[in-house]
C-alpha cells in the first residue's frame, strides 16, 4: 500500500474540490493519471481479479501501425443496457445526455459514455427494410456497459488514466474509501506478473474440435448462383452473402482474447462480456469514427487469402490490379460517400485514401477512407444511423441487398456485421465492424464470414473466401 500512497494527492478532484462540486452534480468521476508506464491492457484485463463479470475492453490501432494508440478497459460498470424490439440509438442518446448533465468529469478524461455493440438486425429501426430474421444465438439486439471503473491507456505517451464513478454525496470517510478502488488497481499494476501463460496446447485443442457448417456447401453455392442471376436481371449490383460456423467449446474467454491478439492482430481487438454471452473479435475494419464533428468511414472490400508460403507482395499487386475487386470496392466507396453525404455539410465529403492494400496474417484487403463534416442539425448518433450497417457488409443498393440477405441467409446475423465500440457522451465515437469475431453462448462458439457477390463472381471462389476469413477459429488446410 505504501507504494500507492504517493498517488493520494494526485486524485482529482481533491476532497475540497469534491465538496464544492457536489453542490452541482449527482455523480463525480475520481481519477488518477500515471505517467511513464507501459501496460499490456489485454494482460491486465485477463488477470485483474476484481474485474466485474460484465466487463469489456477494446484496443484501437491505426492502419499499418504495429501497436495500438489507445486501449479502453471497463473494469466495473454502473449499469448495463440491453435492448430488443426498440431503436437502441434512442435509448443510448437519452443515457448519454443524462450522463453529461448530471456527472462531473475532468475534460481531459473520456469516461462518460458507453461501450457496447449494435447488432446487424437493428438496421430495421433505421431504414424501411422490413422484418429481418432473428439472431439464432439469442444475443440482445444491443448491449452496452455504462462504466463505473475504467482504465484508458495512451500507448503513444505511455500514460494511463484510472477513473472511478462515485456519488457526489460522499463524506470525507467515504471519499477515502472509494479512493481505495483506484489504489487497488495501481497496486496490482505495480505487482503484475508480465509472463504470459503458455496456452498453445489449449488453443490447438479448440482449433481441432469439429466445426459445423450451418449451411451446407451445396446450398451456399446455389444461393450464390441465385444472387448472380438477380444481379444479371438488374435487381441489385452486389450482395454480401455470409454463412455461420459453430463448434462446441469450453475455451476460456481470456485464452481466446490472448490468442487473437498474438496470432491475428488487427486495428480493433475487443471483448465484451455480457450476462450469458461473450463477443470476442479482431476486426480490420473501422465502421464509423467521429471526432470533433468529423465523421470517417473506412470501407474494406476486396480480399485475397494468404498463408506462410504466399508471396504477399505479388498477391497484393494482383489484388490492386484486379478489375473485379476494384469495381466492387469503388462502388462501396461511393455508397459510403452517399451515406455520409446525407448528414454532412455540403461539399465536405471527401475520399482521403483509395484502394490501398492492407496485410493481415491470413488475408490481404483493399481499404479506402471517406470523411465528412457533420451538419449542425445532426449529431454523431444520427450519423451512425445514416451509415449503419457499413455497405461492405450488405451490398448495393443497400436496402435491396439487406432484404435479399434476409431472404436467402438461413438465419439472422445477430452481432455479426453490426458495430462495436466506444460512444462518448461528448459526441465522439469510434466503432469497428463486428467481423472476424467469435460469439460464445450456451457452451458453443459461433463465427461468421461472407463475401461480396457481383456479376462475375465464381461461387467456389466466394465459398473459399469465407473459409480464409474464419481461419483464426478453425483448423483448416488451405
N, C-alpha and C positions, 0 to 999 in steps of 0.2 A: 504493500500500500504506500510505503514511503516514496517509491519512485513515481507514483502518480500524484503526490501532493503538490508538486511544482505546477501542476495544471489547475490547481484550485482557483488561483487568481485569474486564470485565463478564461474561465467560464463566462460566457456572455449570454444575457445581460448579468451584471453583478447583482448582488442581493438588493442593494439600494436602488438600482435601475429597475429591477424586477418589481419592487413595491410601487414604484411610480407608474410603470406600465400596466400594472394590474387594475388600475382605475379605468382603463380604456379598452381592455381586451378580455375575452373569456379564456383564452389559452395563450401560452408563450412558449417559444422554442428556445431551449437552452442549448448552447453549442460550444465546442472547443475545436480550434484549428491546430493541427500538428504539422510542423514544417520538417523538411529534410528527412522524409521517411518513405521507404518503398514497401508497399504491401501488396501481396498477391491476393486480390479480392476474392477469387474463387476458393483459394485455400482457406481463407478466413471464414467465408460463408459456410463451407463444408464442416469446419472444425469447431466453430463457436458454440459452446454447449447450451447457452441460454437463448439461442435463437428461437423465436416463436415458430410453431409448426407451420402456420400460414405465413409464408415469407417469400422473398424474391430477390433476384439480382439480375443485373444486365451490364455487359461491357459494351462500350461504344468505341469503334475503331475507324479511322479514316481509310479510304481506299489506298492500297499499296503500303500502308504502314504495318509494321510487324507487331506493335503493341498498342493497346487501347489508349485513347486520350482521357477516357473517363470510365469509372466503374461506379454503379449505384447499388447499394446493398440495403434492403429493407429487413432489419433485424426483428422488429416488433411492429405491430400495426395498431392503430387507433380503432380501425374499423375495416370491414370487408364489404364490398358491394358486389352482389351477384344478380344479374338480370336475365329474365326470359320474357318474351312476349311484348316488350316495350322498347322504345328507342333509347339505347344506352347513353347517347350523347346528351339527351335532355337531363338524365339523372346526373351525369358527370358534370355538366355545366352548373347545375344547381349546387352540387357539393363543392366544386372549386370556388364558386362565388362566395359561399359561406365561409370557406377556409380563409380566404384572403381578407374578408371583412371582420372576422372575429378573432383571428390569431396573429400575434406579433411574431415576426421573423426578420432577423437581420437581412438586409437587402443583398448581402454577399452570399447568402445561403439559399439554395433551391430545395427547401424541404416541403413547402406547401404544394401539394399535388397528389397525383395518384399513379401507381404503377399497375399495369394490367393489360388485358387484351380485349379486342372486339372481334367476334367470330365472323366468318365469311357470310353466314346467313343474315347478319344484321343489315346487309345491303338492301333487304326488302323494306327497311324503315327509311331509307334514304332515296330510293327510286322505285318507280312502279314496275317491279319485276315479277309480281305475282307471288304465289306461295313457293317457297324453296323447301327442299327436303330437310328433314331434321338430322341433327348430328347423331350418328349411330352409337357413339361412345357415351353420350349423355352429359357432356360438359355444359356449363351455363353458356348462354349466348354472349355474355360478357362477364368479366370478373376483374375486380380491382382491389388493391391494397391501399388503404389510406395510412401513411406512415406515422408511427409513434416514435420509433427509434431507427435512425438510418445512418449510414456512412457513405460519404461521397469522396471518391479518390480522384485526385487530379494527377495523372501519371506524367504529364509534361512538367509540372512544377514540383513533383514529389511531395505533395501535401495531401492531407486528408482532413475531412471535417466530420466530426461526430455530432449529430443533432438529435435532440430528445424533446418531445412534446409533453408539456405539463399544464395543469390547471393554473390559471392566473391567481387563484385564491390561496396559494400556499403560504404558510407561515415560515419563519426562518428555519425551524427544525425540518419541516417537510422539504424546503428548498435544498437543504444539505443532503437529505435522504435521497431525493431524486437525482442529485448530482452524482451519487454513487453509481448509478447506471452507466454514466459516462466513464467514471473511473474504472469500473469493472472491464469495460471494453478496452481501455488504454492498457490496463494491466495484462489482459490476455494477449494483446498485440505485442507487448514487450517480451512476453514469455513464449510466443508461438514457436512450435516446432516446425521448421520450414522444410523438413524432409518429407517428400511426397510418399504416400503409401503405394506400394507396388501392387497395382490392381490388374496387371496384364492378364493373368490367368482367368480372373473373374469375367473380364470383358470378352475374352476369347470364347468362354462358355456361352455367354449371351449371344455373340455373333453366330455361333454354330447351332443354336437352337433353331428348330424348324420355323420357317417363315410362311405364313399363309397368305395367299393372294385372295382378296375378297372377290375380285372379278377375274374369271378365268381368261387366259391369254386369248383364246379364240374369240370370246365375246368382246374383249377390249379391241382387238383388231377389226372386227366387224363394225363396231361403233365408230372407230376412226374412219372407216370407209364411208359410213353414213354421213359423217361430218363433211368429208371431202365432197360428197355428192351435193349436199346442201350449199356448199361454197360454190360449186360449179353452177348451181341453179340461181345464184345471186342472193341467197338468204343472208349471208354474212361473209366477212373477209377472213376471219380467223376465229378459232375456238380453242381455248386452253382446256384440254381434256386430261383428267387425272384418275388415279386409282389408289386404293388404300391397301396397305400391307399390315400384318399383325403377327405378333408372337407372344406366347406365354412367357412371363419373366418375373422374377422377384428381385431384379437388379436394383441396387440402391440408387436413389436419385443422385447422391454425391458422386458415385462412380461414373454414372452416365455423363454428368456435367464435366467431370475431370477428363474423361475420355474425349469428349467433343473439343474441349479447349486445346488439348495437346495433339490430337490426331486430325481434326477437321476444323481448324480455326477459321473464322470469318469476321466480317465487320461487326456483327452483332451476335453475342452469345448470351443466352438468357435462361433463367429457370424461374418459374412461378409455381409455387406450391399452394394449391387450394384446399378445399375441405376434404375431398376424397380423390383428387387428381393432381397430376403434375405435368406442366408443359416445359419441356427442355429442348432448346434448339441452338443451332449455329447457322444463322442466315446471312447470305451475302448481299441481301437486297434491302436498302433503305426504302421504306414506303413513303413517309412524309416527315419532313423536319421543318419546324417553324421557329425562327429566331429573330427577335426584334421585327416582327411582322413580315419577314421574308420567308416565303414557303418554297421548299425544294423537294423534288421527287427525283429518284434515281432508278429509272427502269433497267431491269436486267432481262435480256431476251436474246437468245442465240446461244447454243450450248454445244460443246464437244466433250466427250468423256476422255479421261486420261488415266494412265497407270504409271507405275515406276519405269516402264520401258519406253514410254511415249517420248517423242521429240516435241516438247511443248512449244518451242519456237515455231516449228513447221505447222503444228496444229493451230496455233493462234493466228498465224498468217493465213492459213486456209479458211479459218472461220471469218476473219475480217474481209476476205475476198469473196465469200460465199454470196451469190446473188440472192438465194432464198433467204438466208439469215439476215442479210442487210435489208431486204424489202420488209421482212417481218418486223425487224427492230425499228426501222424508220416509222412504220405505221403506228407502233406502240408509243414512240416518242411524240408523234402528232396527237395521239389520244391523251397523253399526259399534258401536253400543251393546251388541249381543249378543256380538260378537266380543271386545270389551274386557271385558265382564262375566264371561267365562269365567276370566279371570286377575286380576281386580281385587277389592279388598276390597269386601265387601257395602256397598251404599249410596253408593259413591264415584263411580260412573259418572254423568257429567253432560253435558248439551248446553250448551256455553258460547256458541256462536253458531249461529244458524239462518237459512237461506235468505238469506244476504247475497249481493249481486251483486258480481262482480269483473271489471274491464275489462282486456282484453288487446288487442294490435294487430289480431288477426284474429277474435277471438271474445269473447263475454261469458259468464261461467259463474255458476251458483248454487253457493255454498260454505257449508258448516257446519263446526262444530268439536265434537268429542266427546273427553272425557278421563276418566281413572280412575286410582286409586292401585293399583299392582301389589301383589297379596297377597304375604306373606312367603315362601310356598312356591314362588313363581315369580320369574323374572328377566326382563330386557328381551328376551332371545332366545326365551324361552317366549312372551312377548307377541307377538313378531314372528311366530312360527309360528301363534299363535291367530288373528291378524288378517290373515295373508297368504293370497292377494292381496287388496287392498282391494276391497270389494264393488262399488264403482263401475266396476270393470273385469271383473266376472264377471256379476253379476245376483243374483237371489234366487228360490228358495232357492239358496244359494251352491254347494253341491256338485252339485245337479242342473243348475244353469246351466253349471258347468265341464264336466260330462260332455257336455252338448249342444254347447258350444263346440267341444270336441274332435271331435265327430261331424260338425258342419256346416262348420267352417272347414277349408279345404283343406290346411292345414299347421300346424305348431306355431308358437307366438308367439316363443319364444326370450326374449331380454332384455325385449322389449316387454311391458308390463303387469306386469313384475316390479318390483323396488325397487333403488335405488342410493343409496349414502350412506356415512356415517362411523359405524363401530361401535367405540365406545371400550371399552378394557379395564376402565374403571371402572364399566361397566354402562349408561352413557348411549349413546344413538344418535340419529341424525337421518337419515331416509331420504325420498327422493322416489319417486313412481311413475315408471316409465320410459314416458312418453308424450311426444309432440312430439319424437321422438328419431330420429336417423339413425344407422344402423349401417353402417360401411364395412368391406368384406371382399371379397377377390378381384376388385378393380377395379370393384366395384359399390357403390352406396349404397342401402340399403333403409330404408323408413319405413312405419309402420302407423298406422291410425286406425280408430276404431269408434264405436259409439253404443248406448245402451240401448234395446232393443226392448220395448215394452209392448203392452197390448191394443189401444190405438187409434193405434199408430204408423202413419205413412204411409211406405211403402217408399221412394218417390222422395225424400222429405224426409230420411229417415235416410241415404240414399246421399249426398246433397248435403252433409250434416253432416260426413261423413268427408273430403270434399274441402276444406271450410273448415279442418279441423284439420290438414291436411298442406300448407296453402298456403305455409308457410315453405320447403318443399322443392320446390315445383312451381309453375311459372309458368302459372297458370290464370286465365281470365277469368270473373269472377263477377258 
